């Protein structure tokens, strides 16, 4: 198969339009159409169903698009590795993690990474959905469980537990619960047990709900829970990695916590030698070491 025709086919399949693909490739619509027709003739099959609103891939077209998509991702990986300088860290790095960890732990620390590598460009994708690293949906992932995908380098960063926190002002106004049954006199701020979250957090919420909690406020991520807690709305279920950056939070019912949730950093084997990935990995590991030291110091006080 002609590589140039495959490149044009991929652009058309991705855009769903000869015109849009032509604009992206700098070719006329007729030129793109000729290349697609030539590819179909060489394969002896039809790749697109044509209709007034655009193009739809046939079954054979879907098979070919899967192949060109994989090829494109691998070419992007190869190009990124080639661009990696021996002495400099620069270029785009696509990082995926959960909304909570990305906004509450990772983003506040990124200025330190940019201060060291000002030419780096981080594309932070906050997704509860697990992106496919081997298919290059992202370069690096930080997830709340060990990745199951093959051909990934993985590193356990830390363990996280969901605990109960409140603001000093809320506790001054409403009192401090000393036992779980006391939660019936307080407003619980949390993710809904059925919301997309780690199983350990959902299990803790379900347990708390058995105590006839007077009032609840649920939100679909921990960033929202945090905002409600710091603004004195109630007792919130939050990950314990917040305590370093939000020391004003008061832990409530210290004996109550979720099971431990492992946090893993992972990236594809083929990016093992990427300077950008190595720089980001080392930055995160340094941040975790500092976080552990801070927690140890706080527990000794």
Buried (B, 14 or more C-beta within 10 A) or exposed (E): EEEEBBBBBBBBBBBBBBBBBBBBBEBEBEBBBBBBEEBBEEBEBEBBEEEEEBBEBBEBBEEBBEEBBEBBBBEEBEEBBEEBEEEEBBBEBBBBBBBBBBBBBBBEBBEEBEEEBEEBEBEBBBBBEBBBBBEBBBBBBBBBEEBEBEEBBBBEBBEBBBBBBBBEEBBEEBEBBEEBEBBEBBBBBBBBBEBEBBEBBBBBBEEBBEBEBEEBBBBBBBBBBBEBBBEBBBBBBBBBBBBBBBEEBBBBBEEBBBEEBBBBBBBBEBBEEBBBBBBBBEBBEEBBEEBEEBBEEEEEE
